[in-house]
Amino acid sequence: MSSHNESILREPLITGKNITYARITEEVLWPVENKPNKAWWIGFIVAAMGASLWLVAVGYTFWNGIGSWGLNKTVGWAWDITGFVWWVGIGHAGTLISAVLLLFRQNWRNSINRSAEAMTIFAVICAATYVVSHMGRPWLAYWPLPLPNQFGSLWVNFNSPLVWDVFAISTYFSVSLVFWYVGLLPDIATIRDRATGLRRRIYSIMSFGWTGSVKTWQRFEIVSLVLAGVSTPLVLSVHTIVSMDFATSVIPGWHTTIFPPYFVAGAIFSGFAMVQTLLLITRKVLGLENYITMFHIESMNKIIVLTGSIVGVAYLTELFIAWYSGAEYEQYAFLNRISGPYWWAYAIMMTCNVITPQLFWFEKIRTHIGISWILSIIVNIGMWFERFVIIVTSLHRDYLPSSWVMFYPTWVDISIFIGSIGVFFTLFLLFIRVLPSVAMAEVRLLVKTSSEQAKLKLLQEGKLKAEEAEFYKESLGKYDSVEQGAYANV
Amino acid sequence: MDSTKQYWKGLDERNNSTEFVEKNKHEFAESLPIEDVLQEAGLSSPTPRRDFLKTMGFGLGAVSLAACTVSPTKKSVPYLIKPEEVTAGIPNYYTSSFKGASILVKTREGRPIKVEGNPACTINSGSLDAQAQASVLDLYDTAKLKTPLLNGVEHPWEDIDAYAKAGLAKAQAAGKTIAIVTSTVNSPSAKAVISSFTAKYPATKHVAYDAISYSGIINANKNSFGKAVLPQYKFNKANVIVSFGADFLGSWISPLQYTKQYVSNRNATSLKSKKMSRHIQFETGLSLTGTKADSRIALKPSEEGIALVNLYAELSGQATSAKLNNAIAEKAIKLVAKELSAAKGTALVVSGSNDEHTQILVNAINSLLGSYGTTIDLDNPSYQYTGNEADFMALVAQMKTGSVGAVLFLDSNPAYNYCDAKGFIDALAKVATKISFSDKNDETASLCDAVAINHNYLEAWGDSNPVEGYYSIIQPTINPVYNSRQAEESLLLWSDSTVKDYYTFVKANWEATVLPFAGKTWNDVLQLGFVSLPAKATSPITFSGDVNATIAIVISESKKNTAGIELHLYNSVALGDGKQGNNPFLQELPDGVSKVTWDNYAALNPKYAQKLGISEFDLVTLKSDTYAIDLPVLFQPGQAHETVSVALGYGRQKVGKVGDGVGKNAYPFLATNAAVTITKIEGYYELAQTQTHHSFEGRDIIREATFAEYLENPSHGSGNHGEKHKTYDLWKKFEQPGHNWVMAIDLNACTGCGACIVACNAENNVPVVGKDEVVRRREMHWIRIDRYYSYNEENKSITEEKEIGEIEGKMENVSVVHQPMMCQHCEHAPCETVCPVLATVHSSEGINHMAYNRCVGTRYCANNCPYKVRRFNWFNYWNDSRFDNYLNNEFTQLALNPDVTTRFRGVMEKCSMCIQRIQAGKLKAKIDKTTLKDGDVKMACQQTCPANAIIFGDANDPESEVSIALKDERVYYVLEELNVQPGVGYMTKITNTGLHEA
């Protein structure tokens, strides 16, 4: 295998000494096979309380009507669709990591794709709850589906972006779920093999009879590739269609052709921020520092600064076009965003999405775990405000000034949003307890080639060019999971 | 090849033992225990077969029982014997009258559900005001008493009669006065009843007193011309109208009639003939009339008298020592005088003051202008208000002395609306027999011993004579709902009249008095609703008052009032004097100017309030010498500085659940004149406004021109240069072979009175949501009237928010546009494309339909509506105790229009172009085997509009009124640049300026 060594110039994707396949399994499955620790319980109780708040608030809405929200005759969507778009956007990173990066053979995805995909699925679930709960008559939520029916066979309106949305979200959810689950099969089989009793039976059923034969692995690889191919367009299409809810309307501030690319960039931006938020905690709590390394953190930060800049350019383009168009209502809509009663929301959006992510140009900052985590949260706040700005500030002052209003959320609006975060974390915390949060099978692939120990061996063998070796050693400096002392003598 | 191989299944078969052969004879090797199962043994096994059946049976039964819920029982009474004139589903119309003007009452299955003006009526010509439109709900008022009360306890009528007769006899015997306190009585039959009552009890004194009094005009006419009457004004004959605080389009005497007259000189027809009247308004608060004025000058109440003195001086050429302390008004008076004298014979000056001397001065001015016999008719007077508060004041004084033995209150509520209510209540305690004919236990009735509950007008017989020569009939349209009795009938009974029943009395009275002159029969009258006798010839009228003495008094009076902040009291268009305070339609009808619902408020000029350090919605105490109330502040552009305006008619305490405690009672301020102090107090009180942004930001949605510009080029400002706005279609246009329903709205005609809103509410069962929900901007009105201010400051018209913030002037000079706005029924409707479930679709007749049953409530359509006319059912307004206004109550539900469904929570609704009326019209045409003619179908808003500002019809018919109207050069479409192709055209507002320099 020595002839297939990876270049020493590439940074290691997993770190630590004496990494073996067995050790990976042990470490990754530790939370699945042991009783949860205190940190998990605290997190779970808090998240479950959030989820209960969601139940209460949604129950209250269903019982009393949408009137319990702060909406009014002019602002028909506010926190509901803001939350919906926010969650859908967050989901996008998972698909991007698992599908696009797989096709581009970015092996660093192997450590993070599992959690990111899980996050996608949970985020889409949270988004879907908004789709149902924002309806005036949620018990008829199946009507926007083109189902055969006896209303004289009444069809849905294929012209409506909301129908496209229904298709986009349901496709997205089902493909993501299948992709995620297929990826899980070998890992579930590993758990099955190590488990006993009832657990063994359950995991046995869940593993779909995985045998681990060469043929199985071959098919697994092919299915993964096919699904990656199917998912890749979804990364672009889902948020494009979500953006069309706005772009195809006549409301100034919504009616914008730039929306599809702008929304997709924003979605990836917010998705990576959310992955960052989650994984920085997870790697610490679950002790996965060797698998989710500084390399991952830095890579994601780079994507954040890239997409954040794209979003920033989009904001400026919108302003320019509004001015350049000479369209009265369009101009007012953007002037109102900047200087109207909701100027503070626009200012928060600009600061959090465009200005602060630029700090990631500095290596010190993008390799600093604490700052990365804080900035990832800031990006999530900023992206929530982006959707709020688009939805509420466009609606609250549109064409006829007689209908201009302000929007004030009620406790129900706020509770449903906080509650949806609770639902998300409840699902995520349950996930890391029952399924491996790192794709073991895929990480094992990295041990022989891209791991720190493999590279260390190369160094020790001393067959490398001195400057390349030096470059490699320097690049290890940022890793918090690497014992820097070990490289003093090689 | 034959096979000789043998296969055997087992050794047994190979050996072929006898045992095996024996066993193999049967299908089953061992016999089944069938017998056992069927016998006793089967029943004693652990799961016997019978138990299986039992369990199955029980399970099925239990499941079916659990699935059963008590289904709601709806009780309905079928027509066992169908009344001849009632066909279920087909409305019947009956004539009646409201406030004197003839109306048609629509009844369905025996219950009145809607009123319309009588198209033949010479007063309303088929239109109605908001109060009349809302009056149906008063019939179904839950606060009404069900039986008469004696000492606060329900009693049968016999007890009431005995009590009344004994009390009246005692008063008569003791030589004490028996007072009948009424508001204006212009019913000939009621007058006859009162005189027959007086014949029986000679001590009777009839005191008519109106909450809003016009006795100043009546007394002034007596003084000036020897005729103690309210004249009829002819605004249609006036080319120059100058009003000093008279809100004649909104609340002054007979606004419906005046609106018709006024608009006839300013509408599309008049403009086509190059004619437009000129209207100058001097006033304190911004009234509905002020919003329509070509020039409006803000004036303090104390300045009004001086202004009139100056105007008289200018017109007569006399010099005056009185100087206006207001340069703008002073200049304006000079210009107005010129315009008036140029228009002699077609000029009209009116004043809203109830001060006799001011009105004498106005009479003198009108005499100089030759208005009598042309724009003012004293010979055919109005009897709409004949009350005189001096009489009532005298009665209260008499009551205080204890010389009043009995007092009867008919249609009058002094404990609420008399300025010295406290004095009245004290005096009332000294009266032995106190009877009220109120239909509810209101402020006065609750102080009376007996409440002889009266019918609602829709349950009653009656008549009225609102103006000279015009007699209308009131006939019942429903059997009395409760155990009430007509007040007149009670009076007849108590005076032992030979005629005990009021129907006979009215009929006999008409046959004796009116019918012979009119040449009509009683049945004709029931059918026609009214009779109109030819107008009396006008006689030459000479002013015989003492002008100089009057001027002296007016000057000295106005000097009295200058201390502090001057208080201006007015009637709101919606609630008037407050009688219909429990009417949810009226409470939620936005004020035509301020757009405030559910409250009265202290209106202050924003710039003046700034000076006082008061912000909008701050609570302030208004304090006069004798009375004080706390009110929230509303910033009212156009309000004169150093003045505050407060609406009367609010602050009812005993009117019912809807109206109790809404606003504050300002009537006691009428006792003292004018000056108040304003003190800011702790607290913030947000008023429920349906519109919170008040300028149109210079947008193209409002298009205006001056009359001069119009004369030069009729399409000036409309953006309509002889051709229709070019529209584009991506797809082939849908055919509209039948009808194409559209509307035309004349911004120059609309006065913003809001009658259309209430008519639409009543026609379409529109929910009333209450103050809190209006504050949350969730009112449900299908039609609204957008009102935009533009500020005439710094020699230009300012409409944009950022510029308004920088105005340094006084904000007294504002122009106002009213723009009725409802679903525009766009051909390219943005709402239709976005609905995921096709709940809103276009009809082949050009209407944007809303299928409530299909709606899932995503609200996408409302978001995407550029006009923001879609209304969402946030709650279940017809079944939610928090919205106990009208829909939630079984009794009030009787007022609902059965042709329109009530909407469930979570669905969208909006103007349907009264689709039920269109369908009914088409059906009728089909049955009659004719085609639908223009005018056969009218929208509820159109029908009631006193200004004829709304025209509806078929655009496919080139001869229809609407097609002709839409060809007008002034027509434009709001937001037509979006290419949504709206179906409602608007006509530019034309202002007859000339005084802007003032």
Chai-1 contact restraints between the chains, C-beta under 6 A:
chainA,res_idxA,chainB,res_idxB,connection_type,confidence,min_distance_angstrom,max_distance_angstrom,comment,restraint_id
A,G65,B,W874,contact,1.0,0.0,6.0,A-B,restraint_1
A,G65,B,F875,contact,1.0,0.0,6.0,A-B,restraint_2
A,G65,B,R905,contact,1.0,0.0,6.0,A-B,restraint_3
A,I66,B,W874,contact,1.0,0.0,6.0,A-B,restraint_4
A,G67,B,W874,contact,1.0,0.0,6.0,A-B,restraint_5
A,G67,B,F875,contact,1.0,0.0,6.0,A-B,restraint_6
A,N72,B,R776,contact,1.0,0.0,6.0,A-B,restraint_7
A,N72,B,R777,contact,1.0,0.0,6.0,A-B,restraint_8
A,N72,B,R778,contact,1.0,0.0,6.0,A-B,restraint_9
A,K73,B,R777,contact,1.0,0.0,6.0,A-B,restraint_10
A,K73,B,R778,contact,1.0,0.0,6.0,A-B,restraint_11
A,T74,B,K868,contact,1.0,0.0,6.0,A-B,restraint_12
A,G76,B,R859,contact,1.0,0.0,6.0,A-B,restraint_13
A,G76,B,A862,contact,1.0,0.0,6.0,A-B,restraint_14
A,G76,B,N863,contact,1.0,0.0,6.0,A-B,restraint_15
A,W77,B,N863,contact,1.0,0.0,6.0,A-B,restraint_16
A,M135,B,V856,contact,1.0,0.0,6.0,A-B,restraint_17
A,M135,B,G857,contact,1.0,0.0,6.0,A-B,restraint_18
A,M135,B,T858,contact,1.0,0.0,6.0,A-B,restraint_19
A,G136,B,G857,contact,1.0,0.0,6.0,A-B,restraint_20
A,G136,B,G906,contact,1.0,0.0,6.0,A-B,restraint_21
A,G136,B,V907,contact,1.0,0.0,6.0,A-B,restraint_22
A,R137,B,V856,contact,1.0,0.0,6.0,A-B,restraint_23
A,R137,B,G857,contact,1.0,0.0,6.0,A-B,restraint_24
A,R137,B,G906,contact,1.0,0.0,6.0,A-B,restraint_25
A,L140,B,V856,contact,1.0,0.0,6.0,A-B,restraint_26
A,W143,B,V837,contact,1.0,0.0,6.0,A-B,restraint_27
A,W143,B,V856,contact,1.0,0.0,6.0,A-B,restraint_28
A,P144,B,P836,contact,1.0,0.0,6.0,A-B,restraint_29
A,P144,B,V837,contact,1.0,0.0,6.0,A-B,restraint_30
A,V156,B,P836,contact,1.0,0.0,6.0,A-B,restraint_31
A,V156,B,V837,contact,1.0,0.0,6.0,A-B,restraint_32
A,N157,B,C835,contact,1.0,0.0,6.0,A-B,restraint_33
A,N157,B,P836,contact,1.0,0.0,6.0,A-B,restraint_34
A,N157,B,L838,contact,1.0,0.0,6.0,A-B,restraint_35
A,N159,B,T833,contact,1.0,0.0,6.0,A-B,restraint_36
A,S160,B,V834,contact,1.0,0.0,6.0,A-B,restraint_37
A,S160,B,C835,contact,1.0,0.0,6.0,A-B,restraint_38
A,S160,B,P836,contact,1.0,0.0,6.0,A-B,restraint_39
A,L162,B,P836,contact,1.0,0.0,6.0,A-B,restraint_40
A,L162,B,T858,contact,1.0,0.0,6.0,A-B,restraint_41
A,L162,B,Y860,contact,1.0,0.0,6.0,A-B,restraint_42
A,V163,B,P836,contact,1.0,0.0,6.0,A-B,restraint_43
A,S249,B,N864,contact,1.0,0.0,6.0,A-B,restraint_44
A,V250,B,P830,contact,1.0,0.0,6.0,A-B,restraint_45
A,V250,B,P866,contact,1.0,0.0,6.0,A-B,restraint_46
A,V250,B,L978,contact,1.0,0.0,6.0,A-B,restraint_47
A,L395,B,N863,contact,1.0,0.0,6.0,A-B,restraint_48
A,Y399,B,P866,contact,1.0,0.0,6.0,A-B,restraint_49
A,Y399,B,L975,contact,1.0,0.0,6.0,A-B,restraint_50
A,P401,B,H693,contact,1.0,0.0,6.0,A-B,restraint_51
A,P401,B,F696,contact,1.0,0.0,6.0,A-B,restraint_52
A,P401,B,E697,contact,1.0,0.0,6.0,A-B,restraint_53
A,S402,B,Q691,contact,1.0,0.0,6.0,A-B,restraint_54
A,S402,B,D786,contact,1.0,0.0,6.0,A-B,restraint_55
A,S403,B,K868,contact,1.0,0.0,6.0,A-B,restraint_56
A,W404,B,H693,contact,1.0,0.0,6.0,A-B,restraint_57
A,V405,B,R777,contact,1.0,0.0,6.0,A-B,restraint_58
